[in-house]
Amino acid sequence: MWIVPESAIADLLDEASAFAAIEGCFAAMARRDAYNFPVVREALGAGRQYGFKSGLDRVNAILGVKAGGYFPGNTDRGIPNHQSTVYLFDPDSGKPVAMVGGNLLTALRTAAASAISIRYLARADAKVLGMVGAGHQSLFQLRAAVRQRQFERVVGWNLHPEMLPRLADEAAALGLPFEAVSLEDLGAQADVIITITSSFDPILMASHIRAGTHLACMGTDTKGKQEVEAALLSRARVFTDEVAQSVSIGEAQHAVAAELISPSDIIEIGRVITGEHPGRSSETEITLFDGTGVGLQDLAVAARAVSLGIERGVAQEVTF
Ligand code: NAD
Protein backbone atom coordinates (compact mmCIF):
# COMPACT_ATOMS: atom_id res chain seq x y z
CA MET A 1 0.00 0.00 0.00
CA TRP A 2 1.11 3.54 -0.77
CA ILE A 3 1.22 6.56 1.52
CA VAL A 4 1.17 10.06 0.08
CA PRO A 5 1.56 12.50 2.97
CA GLU A 6 -0.14 15.88 3.12
CA SER A 7 3.23 17.59 2.74
CA ALA A 8 3.74 15.98 -0.71
CA ILE A 9 0.46 17.07 -2.28
CA ALA A 10 1.42 20.66 -3.16
CA ASP A 11 4.25 19.49 -5.40
CA LEU A 12 2.18 16.75 -7.01
CA LEU A 13 -1.12 18.38 -7.91
CA ASP A 14 -1.74 21.78 -9.48
CA GLU A 15 -4.93 23.47 -10.66
CA ALA A 16 -4.68 21.92 -14.13
CA SER A 17 -4.32 18.32 -12.92
CA ALA A 18 -7.09 18.77 -10.33
CA PHE A 19 -9.31 20.21 -13.07
CA ALA A 20 -8.70 17.19 -15.33
CA ALA A 21 -9.37 14.73 -12.49
CA ILE A 22 -12.65 16.41 -11.48
CA GLU A 23 -13.81 16.86 -15.06
CA GLY A 24 -13.34 13.11 -15.58
CA CYS A 25 -15.09 12.38 -12.28
CA PHE A 26 -18.20 14.44 -13.15
CA ALA A 27 -18.33 12.86 -16.62
CA ALA A 28 -18.09 9.35 -15.10
CA MET A 29 -20.96 10.23 -12.73
CA ALA A 30 -23.10 11.42 -15.66
CA ARG A 31 -22.40 8.20 -17.58
CA ARG A 32 -23.38 6.26 -14.43
CA ASP A 33 -19.95 4.66 -14.42
CA ALA A 34 -19.41 6.14 -10.96
CA TYR A 35 -21.63 6.85 -7.98
CA ASN A 36 -21.37 8.24 -4.47
CA PHE A 37 -22.40 6.30 -1.39
CA PRO A 38 -24.57 7.96 1.28
CA VAL A 39 -22.66 10.55 3.28
CA VAL A 40 -22.16 10.02 7.01
CA ARG A 41 -21.77 13.18 9.07
CA GLU A 42 -21.77 13.33 12.85
CA ALA A 43 -21.51 16.10 15.40
CA LEU A 44 -18.90 15.02 17.96
CA GLY A 45 -19.67 17.80 20.43
CA ALA A 46 -17.72 20.96 21.27
CA GLY A 47 -18.19 22.15 17.68
CA ARG A 48 -16.41 19.14 16.22
CA GLN A 49 -17.84 17.55 13.06
CA TYR A 50 -16.72 14.29 11.50
CA GLY A 51 -17.88 12.45 8.42
CA PHE A 52 -17.23 10.02 5.60
CA LYS A 53 -17.70 10.62 1.89
CA SER A 54 -17.21 7.59 -0.32
CA GLY A 55 -17.95 6.12 -3.72
CA LEU A 56 -17.04 3.81 -6.55
CA ASP A 57 -15.82 4.63 -10.05
CA ARG A 58 -16.13 1.31 -11.89
CA VAL A 59 -14.39 2.39 -15.08
CA ASN A 60 -11.36 4.01 -13.45
CA ALA A 61 -11.27 1.30 -10.76
CA ILE A 62 -11.43 3.76 -7.87
CA LEU A 63 -13.05 2.76 -4.58
CA GLY A 64 -12.51 4.70 -1.40
CA VAL A 65 -13.51 7.04 1.35
CA LYS A 66 -12.56 10.47 2.61
CA ALA A 67 -12.70 10.62 6.38
CA GLY A 68 -12.63 14.16 7.56
CA GLY A 69 -14.03 16.84 9.72
CA TYR A 70 -13.81 20.18 11.41
CA PHE A 71 -12.05 20.63 14.74
CA PRO A 72 -12.34 24.23 15.93
CA GLY A 73 -9.64 23.82 18.61
CA ASN A 74 -6.95 23.02 16.06
CA THR A 75 -5.83 26.60 15.46
CA ASP A 76 -4.54 26.63 19.05
CA ARG A 77 -2.62 23.41 18.26
CA GLY A 78 -1.03 25.08 15.23
CA ILE A 79 -2.78 22.79 12.73
CA PRO A 80 -5.70 23.48 10.33
CA ASN A 81 -9.25 23.21 11.70
CA HIS A 82 -10.24 21.09 8.70
CA GLN A 83 -8.61 17.64 8.79
CA SER A 84 -9.17 14.94 6.22
CA THR A 85 -7.54 11.79 4.87
CA VAL A 86 -8.46 9.76 1.78
CA TYR A 87 -8.22 5.95 1.74
CA LEU A 88 -8.29 4.09 -1.59
CA PHE A 89 -9.06 0.40 -2.03
CA ASP A 90 -8.82 -2.12 -4.88
CA PRO A 91 -12.45 -2.45 -6.09
CA ASP A 92 -11.90 -6.12 -7.04
CA SER A 93 -10.25 -7.37 -3.86
CA GLY A 94 -11.04 -4.70 -1.25
CA LYS A 95 -7.34 -4.53 -0.35
CA PRO A 96 -6.11 -1.08 0.73
CA VAL A 97 -4.22 0.69 -2.04
CA ALA A 98 -3.33 4.07 -0.57
CA MET A 99 -3.66 6.56 2.25
CA VAL A 100 -3.45 10.16 1.08
CA GLY A 101 -3.42 13.51 2.92
CA GLY A 102 -6.76 15.11 2.10
CA ASN A 103 -6.57 18.74 3.27
CA LEU A 104 -5.04 20.44 0.24
CA LEU A 105 -6.81 17.94 -2.03
CA THR A 106 -10.16 19.17 -0.67
CA ALA A 107 -9.32 22.77 -1.51
CA LEU A 108 -8.06 21.85 -4.98
CA ARG A 109 -11.02 19.62 -5.87
CA THR A 110 -13.52 22.24 -4.68
CA ALA A 111 -11.83 24.98 -6.69
CA ALA A 112 -11.69 22.67 -9.71
CA ALA A 113 -15.47 22.12 -9.50
CA SER A 114 -16.28 25.83 -9.70
CA ALA A 115 -13.65 26.30 -12.41
CA ILE A 116 -15.31 23.54 -14.44
CA SER A 117 -18.66 25.27 -14.05
CA ILE A 118 -17.10 28.49 -15.37
CA ARG A 119 -15.45 26.67 -18.28
CA TYR A 120 -18.72 25.03 -19.35
CA LEU A 121 -21.37 27.57 -18.33
CA ALA A 122 -20.05 31.15 -18.16
CA ARG A 123 -20.38 33.47 -21.12
CA ALA A 124 -17.29 33.34 -23.33
CA ASP A 125 -16.85 37.14 -23.02
CA ALA A 126 -16.87 37.20 -19.19
CA LYS A 127 -14.48 39.93 -17.99
CA VAL A 128 -15.28 40.65 -14.33
CA LEU A 129 -15.03 38.02 -11.61
CA GLY A 130 -16.99 38.58 -8.40
CA MET A 131 -15.90 36.89 -5.18
CA VAL A 132 -18.23 36.56 -2.18
CA GLY A 133 -16.17 35.17 0.68
CA ALA A 134 -12.54 35.66 1.62
CA GLY A 135 -11.66 32.64 3.76
CA HIS A 136 -9.23 29.76 3.21
CA GLN A 137 -11.08 28.33 0.17
CA SER A 138 -11.54 31.65 -1.59
CA LEU A 139 -7.90 31.91 -2.66
CA PHE A 140 -8.01 28.47 -4.30
CA GLN A 141 -11.30 29.37 -5.97
CA LEU A 142 -9.82 32.57 -7.37
CA ARG A 143 -6.66 30.88 -8.67
CA ALA A 144 -8.62 28.14 -10.48
CA ALA A 145 -11.27 30.54 -11.86
CA VAL A 146 -8.91 32.99 -13.55
CA ARG A 147 -7.62 30.21 -15.80
CA GLN A 148 -11.06 29.80 -17.42
CA ARG A 149 -11.77 33.22 -18.99
CA GLN A 150 -9.88 36.38 -19.91
CA PHE A 151 -10.85 38.14 -16.69
CA GLU A 152 -9.74 41.79 -16.50
CA ARG A 153 -10.56 42.53 -12.86
CA VAL A 154 -11.93 41.08 -9.64
CA VAL A 155 -14.56 42.61 -7.35
CA GLY A 156 -15.12 41.21 -3.88
CA TRP A 157 -17.37 41.32 -0.83
CA ASN A 158 -17.04 39.61 2.53
CA LEU A 159 -19.04 39.77 5.74
CA HIS A 160 -15.73 40.37 7.50
CA PRO A 161 -14.12 43.06 5.31
CA GLU A 162 -10.82 42.82 7.19
CA MET A 163 -10.25 39.50 5.35
CA LEU A 164 -10.51 41.06 1.88
CA PRO A 165 -6.87 42.20 1.58
CA ARG A 166 -5.85 38.51 1.28
CA LEU A 167 -8.04 38.21 -1.80
CA ALA A 168 -6.69 41.51 -3.13
CA ASP A 169 -3.11 40.24 -2.70
CA GLU A 170 -3.95 36.99 -4.47
CA ALA A 171 -5.62 38.87 -7.35
CA ALA A 172 -2.56 41.11 -7.61
CA ALA A 173 -0.29 38.06 -7.73
CA LEU A 174 -2.42 36.84 -10.63
CA GLY A 175 -2.04 40.20 -12.37
CA LEU A 176 -5.62 41.38 -11.78
CA PRO A 177 -6.84 44.60 -10.13
CA PHE A 178 -9.14 44.05 -7.14
CA GLU A 179 -11.84 46.27 -5.71
CA ALA A 180 -13.91 45.76 -2.56
CA VAL A 181 -17.51 46.61 -3.43
CA SER A 182 -21.06 46.46 -2.05
CA LEU A 183 -23.19 43.43 -2.92
CA GLU A 184 -25.29 45.62 -5.22
CA ASP A 185 -22.18 46.71 -7.15
CA LEU A 186 -20.80 43.20 -7.22
CA GLY A 187 -24.00 41.90 -8.84
CA ALA A 188 -24.11 44.84 -11.25
CA GLN A 189 -20.47 44.43 -12.39
CA ALA A 190 -19.58 40.73 -12.24
CA ASP A 191 -20.05 38.37 -15.18
CA VAL A 192 -19.10 35.39 -13.02
CA ILE A 193 -19.67 35.19 -9.26
CA ILE A 194 -18.22 32.63 -6.86
CA THR A 195 -19.77 32.36 -3.41
CA ILE A 196 -17.63 30.54 -0.84
CA THR A 197 -18.76 31.38 2.69
CA SER A 198 -20.07 29.65 5.81
CA SER A 199 -23.33 31.59 5.65
CA PHE A 200 -26.67 30.31 6.96
CA ASP A 201 -28.64 33.20 5.44
CA PRO A 202 -28.91 34.46 1.87
CA ILE A 203 -26.21 36.99 1.02
CA LEU A 204 -26.90 37.63 -2.67
CA MET A 205 -30.50 38.48 -3.52
CA ALA A 206 -32.19 37.71 -6.84
CA SER A 207 -32.44 41.48 -7.47
CA HIS A 208 -28.61 41.77 -7.27
CA ILE A 209 -28.04 39.47 -10.24
CA ARG A 210 -28.23 40.66 -13.83
CA ALA A 211 -29.01 38.65 -16.96
CA GLY A 212 -26.19 36.52 -18.35
CA THR A 213 -24.36 36.05 -15.03
CA HIS A 214 -22.86 32.70 -14.06
CA LEU A 215 -22.77 31.87 -10.35
CA ALA A 216 -20.77 29.10 -8.74
CA CYS A 217 -22.27 28.64 -5.26
CA MET A 218 -19.67 26.62 -3.38
CA GLY A 219 -20.13 27.33 0.34
CA THR A 220 -23.38 25.49 1.01
CA ASP A 221 -22.53 21.88 1.82
CA THR A 222 -24.71 21.24 4.86
CA LYS A 223 -28.39 21.35 5.72
CA GLY A 224 -29.34 24.86 6.76
CA LYS A 225 -26.53 26.73 5.02
CA GLN A 226 -27.49 29.27 2.34
CA GLU A 227 -25.66 31.89 0.26
CA VAL A 228 -28.20 33.13 -2.30
CA GLU A 229 -31.89 33.95 -2.15
CA ALA A 230 -33.99 30.90 -3.09
CA ALA A 231 -35.93 32.99 -5.64
CA LEU A 232 -32.72 33.35 -7.67
CA LEU A 233 -32.77 29.62 -8.42
CA SER A 234 -36.16 29.91 -10.10
CA ARG A 235 -34.76 32.68 -12.32
CA ALA A 236 -31.65 30.66 -13.18
CA ARG A 237 -30.83 27.40 -14.91
CA VAL A 238 -29.47 25.29 -12.07
CA PHE A 239 -26.60 22.83 -12.47
CA THR A 240 -24.93 20.72 -9.80
CA ASP A 241 -22.38 18.01 -9.13
CA GLU A 242 -25.03 15.58 -7.78
CA VAL A 243 -28.78 16.24 -7.65
CA ALA A 244 -29.32 14.18 -4.46
CA GLN A 245 -26.84 16.35 -2.55
CA SER A 246 -27.98 19.58 -4.20
CA VAL A 247 -31.55 19.17 -2.93
CA SER A 248 -30.58 17.93 0.55
CA ILE A 249 -27.41 19.80 1.60
CA GLY A 250 -26.72 22.17 -1.31
CA GLU A 251 -27.93 25.63 -2.22
CA ALA A 252 -31.01 24.14 -3.95
CA GLN A 253 -32.33 22.70 -0.67
CA HIS A 254 -34.15 25.99 0.07
CA ALA A 255 -35.66 26.53 -3.40
CA VAL A 256 -36.84 22.90 -3.51
CA ALA A 257 -38.32 23.10 0.01
CA ALA A 258 -40.15 26.30 -0.99
CA GLU A 259 -41.35 24.52 -4.18
CA LEU A 260 -39.78 27.22 -6.35
CA ILE A 261 -37.98 24.52 -8.35
CA SER A 262 -38.19 20.74 -8.40
CA PRO A 263 -35.28 18.27 -8.32
CA SER A 264 -35.99 17.40 -11.98
CA ASP A 265 -35.14 21.01 -12.96
CA ILE A 266 -31.53 20.54 -11.77
CA ILE A 267 -28.94 19.37 -14.31
CA GLU A 268 -25.80 17.40 -13.49
CA ILE A 269 -22.76 19.30 -14.77
CA GLY A 270 -21.35 15.96 -15.96
CA ARG A 271 -24.07 15.87 -18.61
CA VAL A 272 -22.74 19.15 -20.01
CA ILE A 273 -19.18 17.78 -19.96
CA THR A 274 -20.22 14.66 -21.88
CA GLY A 275 -22.18 16.77 -24.40
CA GLU A 276 -25.51 15.27 -23.41
CA HIS A 277 -26.81 18.69 -22.28
CA PRO A 278 -25.98 21.95 -24.09
CA GLY A 279 -25.40 23.97 -20.89
CA ARG A 280 -26.07 27.72 -21.20
CA SER A 281 -28.88 28.33 -23.70
CA SER A 282 -28.43 32.07 -24.33
CA GLU A 283 -26.23 35.06 -23.53
CA THR A 284 -28.91 36.37 -21.17
CA GLU A 285 -29.60 33.20 -19.22
CA ILE A 286 -28.46 33.15 -15.59
CA THR A 287 -26.62 29.90 -14.88
CA LEU A 288 -26.03 28.71 -11.31
CA PHE A 289 -23.78 25.84 -10.31
CA ASP A 290 -24.61 24.34 -6.91
CA GLY A 291 -21.28 22.78 -5.92
CA THR A 292 -21.95 20.56 -2.92
CA GLY A 293 -18.73 18.51 -2.92
CA VAL A 294 -19.06 14.76 -3.55
CA GLY A 295 -16.86 11.93 -2.31
CA LEU A 296 -15.89 10.87 -5.83
CA GLN A 297 -14.15 14.23 -6.26
CA ASP A 298 -11.92 13.43 -3.28
CA LEU A 299 -11.17 9.97 -4.62
CA ALA A 300 -10.41 11.28 -8.11
CA VAL A 301 -7.78 13.79 -6.96
CA ALA A 302 -6.35 11.32 -4.44
CA ALA A 303 -5.95 8.68 -7.16
CA ARG A 304 -4.20 11.26 -9.34
CA ALA A 305 -1.89 12.18 -6.46
CA VAL A 306 -1.03 8.51 -5.88
CA SER A 307 -0.14 7.84 -9.52
CA LEU A 308 1.94 11.03 -9.72
CA GLY A 309 3.53 10.25 -6.34
CA ILE A 310 4.57 6.78 -7.49
CA GLU A 311 5.85 8.15 -10.81
CA ARG A 312 7.96 10.83 -9.07
CA GLY A 313 9.18 8.62 -6.23
CA VAL A 314 7.51 10.56 -3.39
CA ALA A 315 4.82 7.99 -2.52
CA GLN A 316 6.03 5.72 0.29
CA GLU A 317 5.29 2.00 -0.03
CA VAL A 318 4.48 0.07 3.14
CA THR A 319 3.72 -3.60 3.64
CA PHE A 320 0.22 -3.83 5.06
P1 NAD B 1 -13.19 29.84 6.27
O1 NAD B 1 -13.64 29.62 7.67
O2 NAD B 1 -11.75 29.99 5.97
O3 NAD B 1 -13.94 31.15 5.68
C1 NAD B 1 -15.32 31.35 5.93
C2 NAD B 1 -15.82 32.47 5.05
O4 NAD B 1 -17.21 32.66 5.30
C3 NAD B 1 -15.17 33.82 5.32
O5 NAD B 1 -15.19 34.58 4.12
C4 NAD B 1 -16.09 34.43 6.36
O6 NAD B 1 -16.00 35.84 6.40
C5 NAD B 1 -17.43 33.98 5.82
N1 NAD B 1 -18.47 33.88 6.83
C6 NAD B 1 -18.38 33.30 8.04
N2 NAD B 1 -19.59 33.35 8.65
C7 NAD B 1 -20.43 33.96 7.79
C8 NAD B 1 -21.81 34.31 7.85
N3 NAD B 1 -22.55 34.01 8.91
N4 NAD B 1 -22.34 34.94 6.77
C9 NAD B 1 -21.59 35.23 5.69
N5 NAD B 1 -20.29 34.93 5.58
C10 NAD B 1 -19.72 34.30 6.62
O7 NAD B 1 -13.84 28.65 5.44
P2 NAD B 1 -13.39 28.11 4.00
O8 NAD B 1 -12.46 26.98 4.19
O9 NAD B 1 -13.03 29.23 3.14
O10 NAD B 1 -14.76 27.45 3.51
C11 NAD B 1 -15.86 28.27 3.17
C12 NAD B 1 -17.11 27.43 3.05
O11 NAD B 1 -16.96 26.49 1.99
C13 NAD B 1 -17.43 26.60 4.30
O12 NAD B 1 -18.80 26.76 4.57
C14 NAD B 1 -17.12 25.19 3.90
O13 NAD B 1 -17.93 24.24 4.58
C15 NAD B 1 -17.45 25.24 2.43
N6 NAD B 1 -16.80 24.19 1.63
C16 NAD B 1 -17.51 23.65 0.61
C17 NAD B 1 -16.93 22.67 -0.18
C18 NAD B 1 -17.70 22.09 -1.33
O14 NAD B 1 -17.23 21.12 -1.93
N7 NAD B 1 -18.82 22.65 -1.71
C19 NAD B 1 -15.62 22.24 0.09
C20 NAD B 1 -14.90 22.85 1.11
C21 NAD B 1 -15.51 23.83 1.87
Residues whose N, C-alpha, C, O or C-beta is under 5 A from the ligand:
A	BS01	NAD	T110 G133 A134 G135 H136 Q137 S138 N158 L159 H160 I196 T197 S198 S199 F200 M218 G219 T220 D221 G291 T292 G293
